[in-house]
């Protein structure tokens, strides 16, 4: 089986948008969806987002990864699937879409032979 990475962008509820009960229900959706995946690894990034971005030949450092929340990477998951299409189909159930987020599905390169 091949490995694919899901990169989660946006999909954050606005502060105060969800009651504690609604937030708990949304997190339960994430947990149920993640449990259904053939996971090979997962990482959630800190929220609110913190980071530094280095750009260009001069390696200019700026605070924060992006200005717009829809572009913020919230985490990444590695799954195993038979094809890119199957990996994309598995991503359809992601709760990030409840808040207009996106899932980028990328094929991971096979590790070099030892």
C-alpha positions as CSV (number, residue, x, y, z in Angstrom):
1,X,0.0,0.0,0.0
2,X,1.1,3.5,-0.8
3,X,1.3,6.3,1.8
4,X,-0.5,9.6,1.5
5,X,-0.4,12.8,3.6
6,X,-3.5,14.8,4.4
7,X,-2.6,18.4,5.1
8,X,-5.4,20.2,6.9
9,X,-5.9,23.9,6.2
10,X,-8.4,26.3,7.8
11,X,-11.6,24.9,9.1
12,X,-11.3,26.6,12.5
13,X,-14.5,27.6,14.4
14,X,-14.5,31.3,15.3
15,X,-14.1,32.0,19.0
16,X,-17.5,31.7,20.7
17,X,-19.1,30.2,17.6
18,X,-19.6,26.8,19.4
19,X,-21.0,26.1,22.7
20,X,-18.9,23.7,24.9
21,X,-21.4,20.9,24.0
22,X,-21.1,21.7,20.3
23,X,-17.3,21.8,20.5
24,X,-17.3,18.4,22.3
25,X,-19.5,16.9,19.6
26,X,-17.3,18.3,16.8
27,X,-14.1,16.9,18.5
28,X,-15.9,13.5,18.8
29,X,-16.5,13.7,15.0
30,X,-12.8,14.2,14.5
31,X,-12.0,11.3,16.8
32,X,-14.4,9.0,15.1
33,X,-13.2,9.9,11.6
34,X,-9.5,9.5,12.6
35,X,-10.2,6.1,14.2
36,X,-11.8,5.0,10.8
37,X,-8.6,5.8,8.9
38,X,-5.7,3.4,8.1
39,X,-3.3,5.8,9.9
40,X,0.4,5.6,9.5
41,X,1.0,8.7,11.6
42,X,-0.6,11.9,12.8
43,X,0.4,15.3,14.0
44,X,-1.7,18.2,15.2
45,X,-0.2,21.7,15.3
46,X,-0.7,24.1,18.2
47,X,-3.7,26.4,18.2
48,X,-3.6,29.4,18.1
49,X,-0.9,29.0,15.4
50,X,2.6,30.1,16.2
51,X,5.6,29.8,14.0
52,X,8.2,31.5,11.9
53,X,8.6,31.5,8.1
54,X,11.9,31.8,6.3
55,X,11.9,33.0,2.7
56,X,14.2,33.7,-0.1
57,X,18.0,33.6,-0.5
58,X,18.4,36.0,2.4
59,X,16.3,33.7,4.6
60,X,14.2,36.6,5.9
61,X,12.3,35.5,9.0
62,X,8.7,36.6,9.6
63,X,6.4,35.7,12.5
64,X,3.5,33.4,11.9
65,X,3.0,31.1,8.9
66,X,0.2,33.0,7.1
67,X,-2.0,36.0,7.4
68,X,-5.4,34.4,6.5
69,X,-6.8,31.6,8.7
70,X,-8.1,29.7,5.7
71,X,-4.5,29.1,4.7
72,X,-3.2,28.0,8.1
73,X,-2.0,24.4,8.3
74,X,-3.7,22.9,11.4
75,X,-2.0,19.5,11.2
76,X,-1.1,16.5,9.0
77,X,-2.0,12.8,8.9
78,X,-0.4,10.0,7.0
79,X,-2.7,7.2,5.8
80,X,-2.2,4.1,3.7
81,X,-4.4,3.6,0.7
82,X,-4.3,1.6,-2.6
83,X,-4.4,4.8,-4.8
84,X,-4.6,8.5,-4.7
85,X,-8.3,8.3,-5.5
86,X,-8.9,6.0,-2.5
87,X,-7.0,8.4,-0.3
88,X,-9.1,11.3,-1.6
89,X,-12.3,9.3,-1.0
90,X,-11.2,8.6,2.6
91,X,-10.7,12.3,3.1
92,X,-14.3,13.2,2.2
93,X,-15.5,12.3,5.7
94,X,-13.2,14.8,7.4
95,X,-15.0,17.1,9.8
96,X,-12.8,20.1,8.7
97,X,-15.4,20.7,6.0
98,X,-18.0,21.7,8.6
99,X,-16.1,25.0,9.0
100,X,-15.1,25.4,5.3
101,X,-11.6,24.0,5.7
102,X,-9.7,21.9,3.2
103,X,-7.7,18.7,3.0
104,X,-4.8,18.5,0.6
105,X,-4.0,14.9,-0.3
106,X,-0.4,14.3,-1.3
107,X,1.4,11.1,-2.3
108,X,4.5,10.4,-0.2
109,X,7.6,9.2,-1.9
110,X,8.8,5.7,-1.1
111,X,11.8,5.7,1.2
112,X,15.1,5.0,-0.6
113,X,16.4,1.4,-0.5
114,X,18.9,0.7,2.3
